């Protein structure tokens, strides 16, 4: 029988149906691929200075996972654990890091990208006479206030009521502001200047004012720059020191009174100089030997000399025992090696804070009554007619002229203050003072301002004077560093804008320069290193040891946790000759580098930090009768401190010289008090703690 085309089609269809009905063609669906591990803690963005290390860390569900870290989507050789420790390099700026987590069953999950910001500068706000500059950790520069001399660098001569970005050819590491001019030191060692140039302030060989930044010809490898009203001082990497600008009173130390339109050197090496301060008509240079030298005008006693006669055309010795030096207008202030502030010069509005309004031709003690009694002075900063004091815990006080509210006390007054007054509620890393305005950098890298606000000096978008600190809207000087250091590796002297930006978990330097400190007074630095798999590895190494060079007691210990929750403690001790700095890991249940002994001295407050599991790492210091510093430490275990294990079982008894207890909170909000106690000078002094209820 002849089959038609339709018959053939019907047969094919039936055959296919029979084939499929009998199981032909295999499974009807594809296998489900393995599911990747769930990531509970993704890597966080990081920020650090070149030479630092930053740590990326991931937490994923499950055991037996494997890891592969990626840079901009490309696998990083050898980066195969849950933690990736990255040495920061400039080339990595804005790179994206992620991690691919693979379960033992084969499924993979890739984390979101985490950015790396390479940082260049410590954040700072620097007040000139009537304009202000700010620099971010990324080296961006902002300007606001009066612009009549082009000092804002924005291409015109107009004022700005809010911080406005200044265009520079690269990141800056430092800025300086004078009467009507500005300078920026770039990361590549060049110096740019703009603004008033009638006396050669811009250092370009001319007297032509410029309203945009221009490089100072021939200047390379600069490491530090600062300025007075109309003269400038710079240091270079070859240790040479240079000045230029206005010289009518011999403030350039050249032996004459001729202005200099380009940088000229002075016979001093920057390695010998610990700090420098430039006022309106005078220059002060502090040597590493704590000896102060000066030149220029002493008409108001600003050099601290006993008479007002004559100008000093070369550097002359003034006084010893100086730790830090500052100057503004016609007076000078310093911190002595005794840690106390002193002032000299014009005092008609009381900026010297010595209880009266008499101009001083010699150094007088300044009042710190406005700071808390337990606070150590970190910095003293002069303005036109007022002075700011900064304590080590961030407290701020002020003294002097208050017509516009520049003292920050909540109300302007026509009568100046001759003793310092505390500014309520202000916690600052550094402070700066201009003509009649004041500024503070806060731990969150925002900025507050107060005082005179004509032409937008306070940067808050108004011309309204502010008698109490107000936040400058939108001004953030971060990113905040997350790396192993909290200040940039910038060479130079008198690091006036350095401050401690809040103690963070990854930071491991015990002491560094604060405002008011000089390189010669810097305490030794200790750093912890270790394998990438264990964070710091539990094997600390001392980067710098040796004499601190100051007498005193054993330093209160600090405790820091690495990302894995391991604890390390830092403390200062006395070896019979010198005061040294060291560090040690804190092992669970272990004693420290000494034991509690009879003491004729006293104990230092315990410090604590809490790891993610709620375990508290505690450290405390002590002094024996032989004046050797001893250190002890321990873990507090328990569920979030809810049931703390006592390190010492002694009951609280009568005690002598017991420091104030400290209170620490865990993540659950449970409070624990820490203190040290003793039964007498010849009895063992012990450490104790208890949960705080109520």
TORKOLFI-911384 format. One record per residue (C-alpha): residue number from 1; residue in three letters; chain; x, y, z. Coordinates in steps of 0.25 Angstrom, whole numbers, plus 5000, padded with zeros to 4 digits. Example, Ala and Ser with C-alpha at 12.3 -4.5 7.8 and 13.67 -1.06 7.14 Angstrom:
2
1/ALA/A/5049/4982/5031
2/SER/A/5055/4996/5029
END
This chain:
694
1/UNK/A/5000/5000/5000
2/UNK/A/5005/5013/4996
3/UNK/A/5007/5023/5009
4/UNK/A/5004/5037/5007
5/UNK/A/5012/5049/5013
6/UNK/A/5002/5050/5024
7/UNK/A/5003/5035/5027
8/UNK/A/5018/5037/5029
9/UNK/A/5016/5049/5038
10/UNK/A/5006/5041/5047
11/UNK/A/5015/5029/5048
12/UNK/A/5027/5038/5052
13/UNK/A/5018/5045/5063
14/UNK/A/5014/5031/5069
15/UNK/A/5028/5026/5069
16/UNK/A/5033/5038/5076
17/UNK/A/5022/5037/5086
18/UNK/A/5024/5022/5089
19/UNK/A/5039/5025/5090
20/UNK/A/5037/5036/5101
21/UNK/A/5027/5028/5108
22/UNK/A/5037/5017/5110
23/UNK/A/5047/5026/5116
24/UNK/A/5055/5030/5104
25/UNK/A/5062/5043/5104
26/UNK/A/5067/5043/5119
27/UNK/A/5063/5052/5130
28/UNK/A/5053/5062/5128
29/UNK/A/5061/5073/5137
30/UNK/A/5075/5077/5139
31/UNK/A/5082/5074/5153
32/UNK/A/5082/5086/5163
33/UNK/A/5096/5092/5165
34/UNK/A/5102/5093/5179
35/UNK/A/5098/5105/5186
36/UNK/A/5109/5114/5191
37/UNK/A/5111/5118/5206
38/UNK/A/5104/5129/5211
39/UNK/A/5113/5141/5215
40/UNK/A/5109/5147/5228
41/UNK/A/5120/5157/5229
42/UNK/A/5125/5163/5216
43/UNK/A/5138/5170/5215
44/UNK/A/5137/5185/5219
45/UNK/A/5143/5196/5211
46/UNK/A/5157/5200/5216
47/UNK/A/5166/5213/5216
48/UNK/A/5181/5214/5220
49/UNK/A/5193/5221/5217
50/UNK/A/5204/5216/5208
51/UNK/A/5213/5207/5216
52/UNK/A/5201/5203/5225
53/UNK/A/5194/5190/5225
54/UNK/A/5179/5188/5224
55/UNK/A/5171/5175/5227
56/UNK/A/5159/5170/5219
57/UNK/A/5152/5159/5226
58/UNK/A/5140/5150/5222
59/UNK/A/5131/5141/5231
60/UNK/A/5122/5131/5224
61/UNK/A/5113/5120/5228
62/UNK/A/5119/5105/5229
63/UNK/A/5132/5098/5231
64/UNK/A/5142/5094/5221
65/UNK/A/5140/5106/5212
66/UNK/A/5151/5110/5203
67/UNK/A/5154/5125/5200
68/UNK/A/5160/5132/5188
69/UNK/A/5162/5147/5189
70/UNK/A/5160/5156/5177
71/UNK/A/5166/5170/5173
72/UNK/A/5157/5176/5162
73/UNK/A/5151/5163/5159
74/UNK/A/5165/5156/5157
75/UNK/A/5170/5145/5167
76/UNK/A/5181/5149/5176
77/UNK/A/5192/5139/5177
78/UNK/A/5193/5133/5191
79/UNK/A/5181/5140/5197
80/UNK/A/5173/5128/5201
81/UNK/A/5169/5129/5215
82/UNK/A/5157/5137/5221
83/UNK/A/5166/5148/5224
84/UNK/A/5174/5156/5214
85/UNK/A/5184/5166/5220
86/UNK/A/5188/5176/5209
87/UNK/A/5201/5185/5209
88/UNK/A/5195/5199/5205
89/UNK/A/5201/5204/5192
90/UNK/A/5198/5216/5184
91/UNK/A/5195/5208/5172
92/UNK/A/5183/5201/5179
93/UNK/A/5175/5214/5181
94/UNK/A/5161/5212/5178
95/UNK/A/5163/5197/5175
96/UNK/A/5152/5187/5178
97/UNK/A/5154/5175/5187
98/UNK/A/5145/5163/5188
99/UNK/A/5145/5148/5192
100/UNK/A/5140/5136/5186
101/UNK/A/5136/5126/5197
102/UNK/A/5134/5111/5192
103/UNK/A/5127/5101/5201
104/UNK/A/5133/5087/5202
105/UNK/A/5121/5082/5194
106/UNK/A/5125/5091/5182
107/UNK/A/5116/5103/5182
108/UNK/A/5122/5117/5182
109/UNK/A/5118/5131/5186
110/UNK/A/5125/5144/5183
111/UNK/A/5125/5155/5193
112/UNK/A/5121/5169/5189
113/UNK/A/5133/5178/5186
114/UNK/A/5140/5186/5197
115/UNK/A/5147/5199/5193
116/UNK/A/5162/5203/5197
117/UNK/A/5164/5217/5199
118/UNK/A/5179/5221/5199
119/UNK/A/5181/5233/5209
120/UNK/A/5191/5244/5208
121/UNK/A/5189/5254/5220
122/UNK/A/5184/5255/5234
123/UNK/A/5171/5263/5234
124/UNK/A/5173/5277/5239
125/UNK/A/5166/5290/5239
126/UNK/A/5176/5302/5238
127/UNK/A/5171/5317/5241
128/UNK/A/5178/5329/5235
129/UNK/A/5174/5343/5239
130/UNK/A/5161/5343/5232
131/UNK/A/5160/5331/5223
132/UNK/A/5161/5316/5226
133/UNK/A/5167/5304/5219
134/UNK/A/5163/5289/5222
135/UNK/A/5170/5277/5217
136/UNK/A/5164/5263/5216
137/UNK/A/5171/5249/5218
138/UNK/A/5171/5248/5203
139/UNK/A/5179/5261/5201
140/UNK/A/5167/5269/5196
141/UNK/A/5167/5284/5200
142/UNK/A/5155/5293/5203
143/UNK/A/5155/5308/5206
144/UNK/A/5145/5318/5211
145/UNK/A/5144/5332/5217
146/UNK/A/5149/5345/5212
147/UNK/A/5155/5344/5197
148/UNK/A/5159/5359/5195
149/UNK/A/5173/5355/5192
150/UNK/A/5171/5342/5185
151/UNK/A/5175/5334/5197
152/UNK/A/5164/5324/5194
153/UNK/A/5170/5320/5181
154/UNK/A/5157/5319/5174
155/UNK/A/5160/5328/5162
156/UNK/A/5154/5341/5167
157/UNK/A/5154/5350/5179
158/UNK/A/5140/5347/5185
159/UNK/A/5137/5342/5199
160/UNK/A/5131/5328/5200
161/UNK/A/5121/5325/5211
162/UNK/A/5123/5309/5210
163/UNK/A/5136/5301/5208
164/UNK/A/5139/5300/5194
165/UNK/A/5149/5291/5187
166/UNK/A/5162/5296/5183
167/UNK/A/5168/5290/5170
168/UNK/A/5182/5285/5171
169/UNK/A/5190/5276/5162
170/UNK/A/5191/5265/5172
171/UNK/A/5188/5261/5187
172/UNK/A/5193/5270/5198
173/UNK/A/5199/5266/5211
174/UNK/A/5199/5279/5218
175/UNK/A/5193/5293/5217
176/UNK/A/5196/5307/5223
177/UNK/A/5189/5320/5224
178/UNK/A/5194/5334/5226
179/UNK/A/5188/5348/5226
180/UNK/A/5184/5348/5212
181/UNK/A/5191/5336/5205
182/UNK/A/5191/5321/5206
183/UNK/A/5200/5309/5203
184/UNK/A/5199/5294/5200
185/UNK/A/5210/5284/5201
186/UNK/A/5207/5273/5191
187/UNK/A/5211/5258/5193
188/UNK/A/5221/5259/5182
189/UNK/A/5229/5270/5190
190/UNK/A/5225/5282/5182
191/UNK/A/5219/5294/5189
192/UNK/A/5208/5302/5183
193/UNK/A/5204/5316/5188
194/UNK/A/5193/5327/5184
195/UNK/A/5187/5340/5190
196/UNK/A/5194/5353/5194
197/UNK/A/5208/5354/5189
198/UNK/A/5212/5369/5192
199/UNK/A/5224/5365/5201
200/UNK/A/5227/5352/5193
201/UNK/A/5219/5343/5201
202/UNK/A/5217/5333/5189
203/UNK/A/5232/5331/5187
204/UNK/A/5231/5332/5172
205/UNK/A/5241/5344/5170
206/UNK/A/5230/5354/5168
207/UNK/A/5220/5363/5176
208/UNK/A/5208/5359/5167
209/UNK/A/5196/5354/5174
210/UNK/A/5190/5341/5169
211/UNK/A/5176/5336/5171
212/UNK/A/5179/5321/5167
213/UNK/A/5190/5312/5172
214/UNK/A/5204/5312/5166
215/UNK/A/5216/5304/5168
216/UNK/A/5228/5311/5175
217/UNK/A/5239/5311/5165
218/UNK/A/5250/5302/5168
219/UNK/A/5244/5295/5180
220/UNK/A/5245/5280/5181
221/UNK/A/5245/5270/5192
222/UNK/A/5239/5279/5202
223/UNK/A/5235/5272/5215
224/UNK/A/5228/5283/5223
225/UNK/A/5223/5297/5221
226/UNK/A/5216/5307/5231
227/UNK/A/5214/5322/5231
228/UNK/A/5212/5335/5239
229/UNK/A/5204/5347/5235
230/UNK/A/5213/5350/5223
231/UNK/A/5226/5341/5224
232/UNK/A/5227/5326/5221
233/UNK/A/5236/5315/5226
234/UNK/A/5239/5302/5219
235/UNK/A/5248/5290/5221
236/UNK/A/5253/5280/5210
237/UNK/A/5257/5266/5210
238/UNK/A/5272/5269/5210
239/UNK/A/5270/5276/5224
240/UNK/A/5271/5290/5218
241/UNK/A/5262/5301/5224
242/UNK/A/5257/5312/5216
243/UNK/A/5249/5325/5219
244/UNK/A/5243/5336/5210
245/UNK/A/5233/5348/5209
246/UNK/A/5232/5360/5219
247/UNK/A/5245/5364/5226
248/UNK/A/5243/5378/5232
249/UNK/A/5247/5373/5246
250/UNK/A/5257/5363/5242
251/UNK/A/5248/5351/5244
252/UNK/A/5255/5344/5232
253/UNK/A/5268/5343/5241
254/UNK/A/5276/5348/5229
255/UNK/A/5283/5359/5237
256/UNK/A/5275/5370/5230
257/UNK/A/5261/5376/5228
258/UNK/A/5260/5373/5213
259/UNK/A/5248/5365/5208
260/UNK/A/5251/5352/5200
261/UNK/A/5243/5349/5188
262/UNK/A/5248/5335/5187
263/UNK/A/5253/5325/5198
264/UNK/A/5266/5327/5205
265/UNK/A/5273/5317/5214
266/UNK/A/5277/5319/5229
267/UNK/A/5288/5312/5235
268/UNK/A/5281/5301/5242
269/UNK/A/5278/5286/5239
270/UNK/A/5263/5282/5240
271/UNK/A/5267/5270/5247
272/UNK/A/5271/5279/5259
273/UNK/A/5258/5286/5259
274/UNK/A/5246/5281/5267
275/UNK/A/5236/5292/5265
276/UNK/A/5234/5305/5258
277/UNK/A/5225/5317/5260
278/UNK/A/5223/5329/5252
279/UNK/A/5215/5341/5257
280/UNK/A/5212/5355/5250
281/UNK/A/5226/5360/5252
282/UNK/A/5234/5349/5258
283/UNK/A/5240/5335/5257
284/UNK/A/5242/5325/5267
285/UNK/A/5250/5312/5265
286/UNK/A/5250/5301/5275
287/UNK/A/5262/5291/5275
288/UNK/A/5262/5276/5279
289/UNK/A/5270/5280/5291
290/UNK/A/5257/5288/5296
291/UNK/A/5265/5301/5294
292/UNK/A/5257/5312/5288
293/UNK/A/5263/5322/5278
294/UNK/A/5256/5334/5271
295/UNK/A/5257/5346/5262
296/UNK/A/5249/5358/5258
297/UNK/A/5241/5368/5266
298/UNK/A/5240/5368/5281
299/UNK/A/5233/5381/5282
300/UNK/A/5221/5375/5290
301/UNK/A/5230/5364/5297
302/UNK/A/5226/5353/5287
303/UNK/A/5241/5348/5287
304/UNK/A/5240/5347/5303
305/UNK/A/5251/5357/5304
306/UNK/A/5251/5367/5316
307/UNK/A/5251/5380/5308
308/UNK/A/5244/5384/5295
309/UNK/A/5256/5391/5289
310/UNK/A/5261/5387/5275
311/UNK/A/5259/5376/5265
312/UNK/A/5267/5363/5265
313/UNK/A/5272/5361/5251
314/UNK/A/5278/5347/5253
315/UNK/A/5273/5335/5262
316/UNK/A/5277/5338/5276
317/UNK/A/5275/5328/5288
318/UNK/A/5263/5331/5297
319/UNK/A/5260/5320/5307
320/UNK/A/5261/5306/5310
321/UNK/A/5252/5295/5315
322/UNK/A/5242/5297/5303
323/UNK/A/5234/5285/5298
324/UNK/A/5225/5292/5287
325/UNK/A/5223/5306/5282
326/UNK/A/5212/5314/5275
327/UNK/A/5211/5329/5271
328/UNK/A/5200/5338/5265
329/UNK/A/5200/5353/5263
330/UNK/A/5208/5359/5274
331/UNK/A/5209/5349/5285
332/UNK/A/5214/5335/5287
333/UNK/A/5211/5322/5295
334/UNK/A/5218/5310/5298
335/UNK/A/5217/5297/5306
336/UNK/A/5229/5295/5315
337/UNK/A/5236/5281/5317
338/UNK/A/5228/5281/5330
339/UNK/A/5215/5280/5322
340/UNK/A/5210/5294/5326
341/UNK/A/5206/5306/5317
342/UNK/A/5213/5319/5317
343/UNK/A/5211/5332/5309
344/UNK/A/5218/5345/5306
345/UNK/A/5215/5357/5298
346/UNK/A/5202/5366/5295
347/UNK/A/5192/5364/5305
348/UNK/A/5182/5375/5304
349/UNK/A/5170/5366/5303
350/UNK/A/5175/5355/5312
351/UNK/A/5180/5344/5302
352/UNK/A/5191/5340/5312
353/UNK/A/5181/5336/5322
354/UNK/A/5190/5340/5334
355/UNK/A/5179/5347/5341
356/UNK/A/5181/5361/5336
357/UNK/A/5182/5370/5323
358/UNK/A/5196/5374/5324
359/UNK/A/5206/5372/5312
360/UNK/A/5217/5363/5317
361/UNK/A/5232/5364/5313
362/UNK/A/5235/5350/5318
363/UNK/A/5228/5337/5320
364/UNK/A/5217/5335/5330
365/UNK/A/5209/5323/5334
366/UNK/A/5195/5322/5327
367/UNK/A/5182/5318/5333
368/UNK/A/5177/5304/5330
369/UNK/A/5166/5305/5340
370/UNK/A/5156/5302/5328
371/UNK/A/5161/5288/5326
372/UNK/A/5157/5276/5335
373/UNK/A/5166/5275/5347
374/UNK/A/5171/5261/5342
375/UNK/A/5174/5265/5328
376/UNK/A/5188/5267/5322
377/UNK/A/5190/5278/5313
378/UNK/A/5192/5274/5298
379/UNK/A/5192/5287/5291
380/UNK/A/5191/5302/5293
381/UNK/A/5187/5310/5281
382/UNK/A/5187/5325/5279
383/UNK/A/5178/5334/5271
384/UNK/A/5178/5349/5269
385/UNK/A/5173/5352/5283
386/UNK/A/5169/5339/5289
387/UNK/A/5175/5325/5292
388/UNK/A/5170/5311/5292
389/UNK/A/5175/5300/5301
390/UNK/A/5173/5285/5297
391/UNK/A/5174/5274/5307
392/UNK/A/5178/5260/5304
393/UNK/A/5164/5254/5305
394/UNK/A/5159/5264/5295
395/UNK/A/5153/5275/5305
396/UNK/A/5155/5289/5300
397/UNK/A/5156/5302/5308
398/UNK/A/5158/5317/5304
399/UNK/A/5162/5330/5309
400/UNK/A/5163/5345/5304
401/UNK/A/5155/5354/5295
402/UNK/A/5140/5349/5293
403/UNK/A/5133/5361/5286
404/UNK/A/5128/5351/5275
405/UNK/A/5127/5339/5283
406/UNK/A/5140/5333/5279
407/UNK/A/5142/5327/5293
408/UNK/A/5131/5317/5290
409/UNK/A/5124/5319/5303
410/UNK/A/5110/5321/5298
411/UNK/A/5109/5336/5299
412/UNK/A/5118/5348/5294
413/UNK/A/5123/5357/5304
414/UNK/A/5129/5371/5304
415/UNK/A/5138/5368/5315
416/UNK/A/5150/5358/5312
417/UNK/A/5153/5346/5321
418/UNK/A/5167/5346/5327
419/UNK/A/5166/5331/5332
420/UNK/A/5162/5320/5323
421/UNK/A/5148/5315/5322
422/UNK/A/5143/5301/5318
423/UNK/A/5135/5299/5305
424/UNK/A/5123/5290/5309
425/UNK/A/5121/5278/5301
426/UNK/A/5133/5279/5291
427/UNK/A/5142/5267/5289
428/UNK/A/5153/5270/5279
429/UNK/A/5165/5264/5272
430/UNK/A/5171/5278/5269
431/UNK/A/5167/5292/5270
432/UNK/A/5171/5305/5261
433/UNK/A/5169/5319/5264
434/UNK/A/5168/5331/5254
435/UNK/A/5166/5346/5256
436/UNK/A/5153/5345/5263
437/UNK/A/5148/5331/5260
438/UNK/A/5151/5317/5265
439/UNK/A/5150/5303/5259
440/UNK/A/5151/5289/5264
441/UNK/A/5153/5275/5257
442/UNK/A/5144/5264/5264
443/UNK/A/5147/5249/5265
444/UNK/A/5137/5246/5254
445/UNK/A/5145/5256/5245
446/UNK/A/5135/5266/5244
447/UNK/A/5138/5281/5248
448/UNK/A/5131/5291/5257
449/UNK/A/5133/5306/5257
450/UNK/A/5129/5318/5265
451/UNK/A/5132/5333/5267
452/UNK/A/5132/5344/5256
453/UNK/A/5125/5340/5243
454/UNK/A/5126/5352/5234
455/UNK/A/5128/5348/5220
456/UNK/A/5125/5333/5224
457/UNK/A/5138/5331/5232
458/UNK/A/5131/5319/5239
459/UNK/A/5127/5312/5227
460/UNK/A/5112/5309/5231
461/UNK/A/5106/5317/5219
462/UNK/A/5102/5329/5227
463/UNK/A/5109/5342/5232
464/UNK/A/5103/5340/5246
465/UNK/A/5113/5340/5258
466/UNK/A/5112/5328/5266
467/UNK/A/5116/5328/5281
468/UNK/A/5116/5313/5282
469/UNK/A/5121/5302/5273
470/UNK/A/5113/5299/5261
471/UNK/A/5116/5288/5251
472/UNK/A/5120/5292/5237
473/UNK/A/5110/5285/5228
474/UNK/A/5115/5275/5219
475/UNK/A/5130/5276/5222
476/UNK/A/5136/5262/5225
477/UNK/A/5151/5261/5225
478/UNK/A/5151/5246/5224
479/UNK/A/5151/5235/5220
480/UNK/A/5155/5230/5234
481/UNK/A/5167/5221/5234
482/UNK/A/5166/5207/5237
483/UNK/A/5180/5203/5235
484/UNK/A/5191/5200/5245
485/UNK/A/5195/5214/5247
486/UNK/A/5187/5226/5250
487/UNK/A/5196/5237/5244
488/UNK/A/5202/5238/5230
489/UNK/A/5217/5235/5228
490/UNK/A/5220/5250/5225
491/UNK/A/5234/5255/5229
492/UNK/A/5235/5269/5235
493/UNK/A/5236/5277/5247
494/UNK/A/5226/5282/5257
495/UNK/A/5214/5274/5253
496/UNK/A/5204/5284/5258
497/UNK/A/5192/5277/5251
498/UNK/A/5195/5263/5256
499/UNK/A/5185/5258/5265
500/UNK/A/5180/5245/5270
501/UNK/A/5167/5241/5262
502/UNK/A/5161/5232/5272
503/UNK/A/5166/5219/5276
504/UNK/A/5161/5208/5266
505/UNK/A/5162/5193/5267
506/UNK/A/5173/5191/5256
507/UNK/A/5182/5203/5261
508/UNK/A/5194/5198/5268
509/UNK/A/5203/5209/5271
510/UNK/A/5203/5213/5286
511/UNK/A/5208/5227/5285
512/UNK/A/5210/5237/5273
513/UNK/A/5211/5252/5271
514/UNK/A/5199/5260/5277
515/UNK/A/5197/5275/5274
516/UNK/A/5208/5281/5283
517/UNK/A/5217/5270/5283
518/UNK/A/5231/5271/5275
519/UNK/A/5238/5259/5268
520/UNK/A/5248/5260/5280
521/UNK/A/5237/5258/5290
522/UNK/A/5231/5246/5283
523/UNK/A/5230/5233/5291
524/UNK/A/5235/5221/5285
525/UNK/A/5226/5213/5276
526/UNK/A/5222/5199/5277
527/UNK/A/5216/5191/5265
528/UNK/A/5211/5177/5265
529/UNK/A/5213/5168/5253
530/UNK/A/5209/5153/5249
531/UNK/A/5204/5144/5239
532/UNK/A/5191/5147/5231
533/UNK/A/5184/5135/5236
534/UNK/A/5184/5139/5250
535/UNK/A/5183/5155/5249
536/UNK/A/5195/5159/5257
537/UNK/A/5200/5145/5260
538/UNK/A/5202/5146/5275
539/UNK/A/5217/5149/5273
540/UNK/A/5218/5164/5275
541/UNK/A/5231/5171/5271
542/UNK/A/5236/5184/5276
543/UNK/A/5239/5194/5265
544/UNK/A/5245/5205/5273
545/UNK/A/5251/5203/5287
546/UNK/A/5260/5212/5295
547/UNK/A/5259/5224/5305
548/UNK/A/5246/5232/5304
549/UNK/A/5255/5243/5310
550/UNK/A/5244/5248/5321
551/UNK/A/5243/5244/5335
552/UNK/A/5230/5240/5341
553/UNK/A/5222/5227/5345
554/UNK/A/5219/5215/5338
555/UNK/A/5209/5218/5326
556/UNK/A/5195/5213/5327
557/UNK/A/5193/5201/5318
558/UNK/A/5185/5201/5306
559/UNK/A/5178/5188/5300
560/UNK/A/5175/5186/5285
561/UNK/A/5168/5175/5278
562/UNK/A/5171/5169/5265
563/UNK/A/5160/5165/5255
564/UNK/A/5160/5151/5261
565/UNK/A/5158/5156/5275
566/UNK/A/5172/5153/5280
567/UNK/A/5177/5163/5291
568/UNK/A/5190/5171/5291
569/UNK/A/5194/5181/5302
570/UNK/A/5204/5193/5301
571/UNK/A/5210/5199/5313
572/UNK/A/5222/5208/5318
573/UNK/A/5232/5203/5328
574/UNK/A/5244/5207/5335
575/UNK/A/5256/5198/5334
576/UNK/A/5265/5205/5345
577/UNK/A/5271/5215/5335
578/UNK/A/5261/5218/5324
579/UNK/A/5246/5218/5322
580/UNK/A/5243/5208/5311
581/UNK/A/5231/5204/5303
582/UNK/A/5227/5190/5300
583/UNK/A/5215/5181/5297
584/UNK/A/5211/5166/5299
585/UNK/A/5200/5157/5294
586/UNK/A/5189/5154/5305
587/UNK/A/5187/5139/5306
588/UNK/A/5174/5134/5312
589/UNK/A/5176/5132/5327
590/UNK/A/5191/5136/5326
591/UNK/A/5198/5145/5335
592/UNK/A/5206/5156/5329
593/UNK/A/5220/5160/5329
594/UNK/A/5221/5161/5344
595/UNK/A/5214/5158/5357
596/UNK/A/5206/5167/5367
597/UNK/A/5216/5171/5378
598/UNK/A/5216/5180/5390
599/UNK/A/5216/5194/5385
600/UNK/A/5220/5208/5391
601/UNK/A/5215/5214/5378
602/UNK/A/5201/5213/5372
603/UNK/A/5194/5205/5361
604/UNK/A/5189/5210/5348
605/UNK/A/5175/5209/5343
606/UNK/A/5172/5196/5336
607/UNK/A/5167/5197/5322
608/UNK/A/5159/5187/5314
609/UNK/A/5154/5183/5300
610/UNK/A/5144/5173/5296
611/UNK/A/5145/5163/5285
612/UNK/A/5133/5159/5276
613/UNK/A/5130/5147/5285
614/UNK/A/5128/5156/5297
615/UNK/A/5141/5152/5304
616/UNK/A/5148/5164/5311
617/UNK/A/5163/5166/5310
618/UNK/A/5168/5174/5322
619/UNK/A/5181/5180/5325
620/UNK/A/5187/5188/5337
621/UNK/A/5200/5194/5341
622/UNK/A/5207/5195/5355
623/UNK/A/5219/5201/5361
624/UNK/A/5227/5193/5371
625/UNK/A/5235/5200/5383
626/UNK/A/5248/5199/5374
627/UNK/A/5241/5207/5364
628/UNK/A/5241/5196/5353
629/UNK/A/5228/5196/5345
630/UNK/A/5221/5182/5345
631/UNK/A/5210/5178/5336
632/UNK/A/5199/5168/5338
633/UNK/A/5187/5164/5329
634/UNK/A/5176/5154/5328
635/UNK/A/5163/5150/5321
636/UNK/A/5150/5152/5327
637/UNK/A/5141/5140/5322
638/UNK/A/5127/5138/5322
639/UNK/A/5115/5141/5313
640/UNK/A/5117/5155/5309
641/UNK/A/5122/5158/5323
642/UNK/A/5109/5154/5329
643/UNK/A/5116/5144/5338
644/UNK/A/5130/5150/5339
645/UNK/A/5141/5141/5345
646/UNK/A/5149/5149/5355
647/UNK/A/5164/5150/5353
648/UNK/A/5166/5153/5367
649/UNK/A/5157/5148/5378
650/UNK/A/5161/5158/5389
651/UNK/A/5149/5166/5394
652/UNK/A/5149/5181/5393
653/UNK/A/5156/5186/5406
654/UNK/A/5162/5199/5411
655/UNK/A/5171/5204/5400
656/UNK/A/5182/5214/5397
657/UNK/A/5184/5222/5384
658/UNK/A/5174/5215/5376
659/UNK/A/5171/5221/5363
660/UNK/A/5157/5223/5359
661/UNK/A/5149/5211/5354
662/UNK/A/5146/5210/5339
663/UNK/A/5133/5205/5334
664/UNK/A/5132/5196/5321
665/UNK/A/5120/5191/5313
666/UNK/A/5118/5179/5305
667/UNK/A/5110/5178/5293
668/UNK/A/5098/5173/5302
669/UNK/A/5099/5186/5310
670/UNK/A/5104/5179/5322
671/UNK/A/5114/5188/5330
672/UNK/A/5126/5183/5337
673/UNK/A/5134/5192/5347
674/UNK/A/5150/5191/5347
675/UNK/A/5158/5196/5358
676/UNK/A/5171/5194/5366
677/UNK/A/5172/5194/5381
678/UNK/A/5182/5191/5393
679/UNK/A/5182/5190/5408
680/UNK/A/5194/5198/5410
681/UNK/A/5207/5202/5405
682/UNK/A/5214/5189/5409
683/UNK/A/5202/5180/5406
684/UNK/A/5199/5174/5392
685/UNK/A/5191/5183/5383
686/UNK/A/5181/5175/5375
687/UNK/A/5172/5177/5363
688/UNK/A/5158/5174/5364
689/UNK/A/5145/5176/5356
690/UNK/A/5130/5173/5357
691/UNK/A/5117/5174/5349
692/UNK/A/5110/5187/5351
693/UNK/A/5095/5185/5353
694/UNK/A/5083/5194/5356
END
